[in-house]
Amino acid sequence: MAYSIVDNDMNVEDPTSSKSLVLANDVRVETWEELQRELFRDSWDDKLNRYRSPYVFRGLWNKGYDLKTSLMRIGGDYPKLEPHLLRNFRKYSRGSVEIGESFWNWLAVAQHHGLPTRLMDWTYSPYVALHFATSDLSNFHEDGVIWCVNYVKSTDYLPERLQNAIRKEGSNVFTPEVLEPIATSLNSLGEYQEKPFVLFMEPPSLDERIVHQYALFSMMSTPDAMLCEWLLDHPDLYYRLIIPSKLKWEIRDKLDQANITERVLFPGLSGISAWLRRHYTTT
């Protein structure tokens, strides 16, 4: 994948999620070497004659967690609450940020600062996803998971106008600038077709965290559409890597040696403190 890019949202999932979630495309890796092979599968691009993975990644410390959005997790009639959350966020945030009037910029800022939205965090980096799957030492007794989604192939399922716009841009993901002329609001996405679809959007570089975490967002066309259910209907677009609990310490230590740490991914004193606290914790 996202899958936090802010305040570890990649690991904030619904605590009622099934601990026994098992999907047909699950691959359980047993060694570091096997993990590397699976993370970089299908990376060779014949058109470019280069290694360019078509996947984005989302790492979670518990394999039982699904892909509920933060909006879904607030409960109640959350689809009706979505516009109120965003309207009030914009109203009370005036003067706090300078991002212009683009709705999609505002949505990205809201997600980045913890507002419940239908966006979900992903990363282009498999190692950043691994970090989020292994950053919480208190949950090393649980098997983790990396969701891997083919964002390039997912564009085949976009409505025609959205497909045309992104292909004219020569990209596989949207930006607020590309999306704004053809969809000015969340409601306008749902009007393209009744059947749900997913699109991926790169946020503006709001701060160093988004840049360092190589971040992007997924977004379903309706607030109640769930990405993991949509992926089950499109099994050619994803696979999940199950990270055994016994492998987490090796992964964690090797990521630290590779400088994939909170100090880098969360620049600032809080990131340094989180890294040092974990680094010096004894097993």
C-alpha positions as CSV (number, residue, x, y, z in Angstrom):
1,M,0.0,0.0,0.0
2,A,-1.0,3.4,2.9
3,Y,-1.2,1.7,4.7
4,S,0.3,6.4,10.3
5,I,1.6,8.5,8.0
6,V,0.4,10.6,10.9
7,D,0.5,9.5,14.5
8,N,0.8,5.8,13.5
9,D,-2.7,5.5,12.0
10,M,-1.4,2.5,10.1
11,N,-1.6,0.6,13.3
12,V,-4.9,2.2,14.6
13,E,-7.5,-0.4,13.6
14,D,-10.9,-1.4,14.9
15,P,-10.2,-3.4,18.1
16,T,-13.2,-5.5,17.3
17,S,-11.6,-6.8,14.1
18,S,-11.4,-10.5,13.8
19,K,-8.2,-12.0,15.1
20,S,-8.7,-14.9,12.7
21,L,-8.9,-13.0,9.5
22,V,-7.6,-15.3,6.8
23,L,-7.7,-14.4,3.1
24,A,-7.0,-16.5,0.0
25,N,-4.1,-14.4,-1.1
26,D,-2.2,-14.7,2.2
27,V,1.4,-15.6,2.1
28,R,3.2,-16.5,5.3
29,V,6.9,-15.7,5.3
30,E,9.2,-17.6,7.6
31,T,12.6,-15.9,7.0
32,W,14.0,-12.4,6.3
33,E,15.2,-13.6,2.9
34,E,11.7,-14.9,1.9
35,L,10.2,-11.7,3.1
36,Q,12.5,-9.7,0.7
37,R,11.5,-11.8,-2.2
38,E,7.8,-11.4,-1.6
39,L,8.0,-7.7,-0.9
40,F,9.6,-7.0,-4.2
41,R,7.7,-9.6,-6.3
42,D,6.7,-8.5,-9.9
43,S,8.9,-5.4,-9.7
44,W,10.4,-5.8,-13.2
45,D,8.8,-3.5,-15.7
46,D,9.3,-4.6,-19.3
47,K,8.1,-1.2,-20.6
48,L,10.7,0.7,-18.7
49,N,13.4,-2.0,-18.6
50,R,13.7,-1.1,-14.9
51,Y,12.6,-2.4,-11.5
52,R,9.5,-0.4,-10.6
53,S,7.1,-2.1,-8.3
54,P,3.4,-1.6,-9.1
55,Y,2.4,-2.2,-5.4
56,V,1.8,0.1,-2.5
57,F,2.0,-1.2,1.1
58,R,0.3,-0.9,4.5
59,G,1.8,-2.5,7.6
60,L,-0.2,-3.5,10.6
61,W,1.1,-5.2,13.8
62,N,-1.9,-7.6,13.9
63,K,-2.8,-9.9,10.9
64,G,-6.4,-9.9,12.0
65,Y,-7.0,-6.2,11.3
66,D,-9.0,-5.3,8.2
67,L,-9.0,-2.1,6.2
68,K,-11.6,0.0,8.0
69,T,-11.1,3.8,7.6
70,S,-10.9,6.1,10.6
71,L,-14.3,7.5,9.5
72,M,-15.9,4.0,9.8
73,R,-14.3,3.5,13.3
74,I,-16.3,6.4,14.8
75,G,-19.4,4.3,14.4
76,G,-23.0,5.5,14.2
77,D,-24.3,6.9,10.9
78,Y,-20.8,7.8,9.8
79,P,-21.6,8.4,6.1
80,K,-23.9,11.3,7.2
81,L,-21.3,12.6,9.6
82,E,-18.6,12.8,6.9
83,P,-19.6,16.2,5.4
84,H,-20.1,17.7,8.9
85,L,-16.7,16.7,10.0
86,L,-15.0,18.2,6.9
87,R,-17.1,21.4,6.9
88,N,-16.3,22.1,10.6
89,F,-12.6,21.2,10.1
90,R,-12.3,23.8,7.3
91,K,-14.3,26.4,9.3
92,Y,-12.2,26.1,12.5
93,S,-8.9,25.6,10.7
94,R,-9.0,28.9,8.7
95,G,-5.7,30.8,9.2
96,S,-3.9,27.7,10.6
97,V,-2.7,26.4,7.2
98,E,-2.1,27.9,3.8
99,I,-3.3,25.3,1.3
100,G,-5.7,27.2,-1.0
101,E,-9.3,26.3,-1.7
102,S,-8.9,22.9,-3.2
103,F,-11.3,20.4,-1.5
104,W,-8.8,17.6,-1.9
105,N,-6.0,19.6,-0.3
106,W,-8.2,20.2,2.7
107,L,-9.2,16.5,2.8
108,A,-5.5,15.5,2.8
109,V,-4.7,18.0,5.6
110,A,-7.6,16.7,7.7
111,Q,-6.4,13.1,7.3
112,H,-2.9,14.2,8.1
113,H,-4.0,15.8,11.4
114,G,-6.1,13.0,12.6
115,L,-9.7,13.9,11.5
116,P,-11.8,10.8,10.8
117,T,-12.0,10.5,7.0
118,R,-12.5,7.9,4.3
119,L,-8.8,8.2,3.3
120,M,-6.4,5.5,4.3
121,D,-2.6,5.8,4.6
122,W,-0.3,3.8,2.3
123,T,3.4,4.0,1.4
124,Y,5.4,3.2,-1.7
125,S,8.1,1.8,0.5
126,P,7.8,-1.8,1.7
127,Y,10.3,-1.0,4.4
128,V,8.2,1.8,5.8
129,A,5.3,-0.6,5.9
130,L,7.5,-3.1,7.7
131,H,8.4,-0.4,10.2
132,F,4.7,0.1,11.1
133,A,4.2,-3.7,11.4
134,T,7.1,-3.9,13.9
135,S,7.3,-0.6,15.8
136,D,5.1,-1.6,18.7
137,L,7.2,-3.9,21.0
138,S,4.2,-4.5,23.3
139,N,2.5,-6.5,20.4
140,F,5.5,-8.6,19.3
141,H,3.5,-11.7,20.4
142,E,1.0,-11.1,17.6
143,D,1.6,-12.0,13.9
144,G,1.7,-8.9,11.8
145,V,0.7,-8.3,8.2
146,I,1.7,-6.2,5.1
147,W,-1.1,-5.4,2.7
148,C,0.2,-5.1,-0.8
149,V,-2.1,-3.6,-3.5
150,N,-1.4,-3.2,-7.1
151,Y,-2.2,0.5,-7.5
152,V,-1.2,0.5,-11.2
153,K,-3.6,-2.2,-12.2
154,S,-6.4,-0.7,-10.0
155,T,-6.8,2.2,-12.4
156,D,-8.4,-0.3,-14.9
157,Y,-11.4,-0.3,-12.6
158,L,-11.9,3.5,-12.5
159,P,-14.8,5.1,-14.3
160,E,-13.9,6.1,-17.9
161,R,-13.5,9.8,-17.3
162,L,-11.2,9.3,-14.3
163,Q,-9.2,6.8,-16.3
164,N,-8.8,9.2,-19.1
165,A,-7.7,12.0,-16.8
166,I,-5.0,10.0,-15.0
167,R,-3.7,8.4,-18.2
168,K,-3.5,11.8,-19.9
169,E,-1.4,12.9,-17.0
170,G,0.8,9.9,-17.6
171,S,0.4,8.8,-14.0
172,N,-1.1,5.9,-12.0
173,V,-2.2,8.1,-9.0
174,F,-4.1,11.3,-8.7
175,T,-3.0,14.5,-7.1
176,P,-5.4,17.2,-5.9
177,E,-4.5,19.2,-9.0
178,V,-5.4,16.4,-11.3
179,L,-8.6,15.4,-9.5
180,E,-10.0,18.9,-8.9
181,P,-11.2,19.6,-12.5
182,I,-13.2,16.4,-12.8
183,A,-14.3,15.8,-9.2
184,T,-14.8,18.8,-6.9
185,S,-16.2,16.9,-3.9
186,L,-16.6,13.5,-2.4
187,N,-20.2,13.4,-3.6
188,S,-19.1,13.9,-7.2
189,L,-16.9,10.7,-6.9
190,G,-19.9,8.6,-6.0
191,E,-21.9,10.1,-8.9
192,Y,-19.6,8.6,-11.5
193,Q,-21.0,5.1,-11.0
194,E,-23.0,3.1,-8.5
195,K,-20.5,0.4,-8.2
196,P,-17.7,1.3,-5.7
197,F,-14.2,1.9,-6.9
198,V,-10.9,2.9,-5.4
199,L,-8.4,5.6,-6.4
200,F,-5.0,6.5,-5.0
201,M,-4.0,10.1,-4.4
202,E,-0.7,11.6,-3.5
203,P,-1.1,14.4,-0.9
204,P,0.8,17.7,-1.0
205,S,4.1,17.7,0.9
206,L,2.5,19.1,4.0
207,D,5.5,18.3,6.2
208,E,8.6,16.1,6.3
209,R,6.7,13.1,7.6
210,I,4.7,12.7,4.4
211,V,7.9,13.1,2.4
212,H,10.0,10.7,4.5
213,Q,7.3,8.1,4.7
214,Y,6.8,8.1,0.9
215,A,3.1,8.4,1.6
216,L,-0.1,8.3,-0.4
217,F,-3.8,7.8,0.3
218,S,-6.4,5.3,-0.9
219,M,-10.0,6.6,-1.2
220,M,-13.2,4.7,-1.9
221,S,-15.9,6.3,-4.0
222,T,-18.4,6.1,-1.2
223,P,-17.9,6.4,2.6
224,D,-19.4,3.0,3.4
225,A,-17.4,1.0,0.8
226,M,-14.7,-1.0,2.4
227,L,-11.4,-1.5,0.6
228,C,-10.7,-5.0,1.9
229,E,-14.2,-6.2,0.7
230,W,-13.6,-4.5,-2.7
231,L,-10.2,-6.3,-2.9
232,L,-11.8,-9.7,-2.2
233,D,-13.8,-9.1,-5.4
234,H,-10.6,-8.2,-7.3
235,P,-8.1,-10.9,-6.0
236,D,-5.6,-10.1,-8.9
237,L,-4.9,-6.7,-7.3
238,Y,-3.6,-7.7,-3.9
239,Y,-1.8,-10.1,-1.6
240,R,-1.0,-10.1,2.1
241,L,2.3,-11.0,3.7
242,I,1.8,-12.6,7.2
243,I,4.7,-11.7,9.5
244,P,5.2,-14.4,12.2
245,S,5.7,-13.0,15.7
246,K,8.9,-14.9,16.0
247,L,10.3,-13.0,13.0
248,K,9.5,-9.5,14.3
249,W,12.7,-8.9,16.3
250,E,14.9,-9.8,13.4
251,I,13.0,-7.5,11.1
252,R,13.1,-4.7,13.7
253,D,16.8,-4.9,14.3
254,K,17.6,-5.0,10.6
255,L,15.3,-2.1,9.9
256,D,17.1,-0.1,12.6
257,Q,20.4,-0.9,11.0
258,A,19.0,0.3,7.6
259,N,18.0,3.6,9.3
260,I,14.2,2.9,8.9
261,T,13.3,4.3,12.3
262,E,11.0,6.9,14.0
263,R,14.0,9.3,14.0
264,V,13.8,9.4,10.2
265,L,10.1,8.8,9.6
266,F,8.9,11.2,12.3
267,P,11.4,14.1,12.2
268,G,11.6,16.0,15.4
269,L,12.1,15.4,19.1
270,S,9.1,13.1,19.5
271,G,10.5,10.8,16.7
272,I,13.9,10.8,18.3
273,S,12.4,9.9,21.7
274,A,10.3,7.1,20.3
275,W,13.2,5.6,18.4
276,L,15.5,5.7,21.5
277,R,12.9,4.3,23.8
278,R,12.3,1.3,21.5
279,H,16.0,0.9,20.6
280,Y,17.1,0.6,24.2
281,T,14.2,-1.6,25.4
282,T,15.4,-5.0,26.4
283,T,13.6,-8.2,25.3
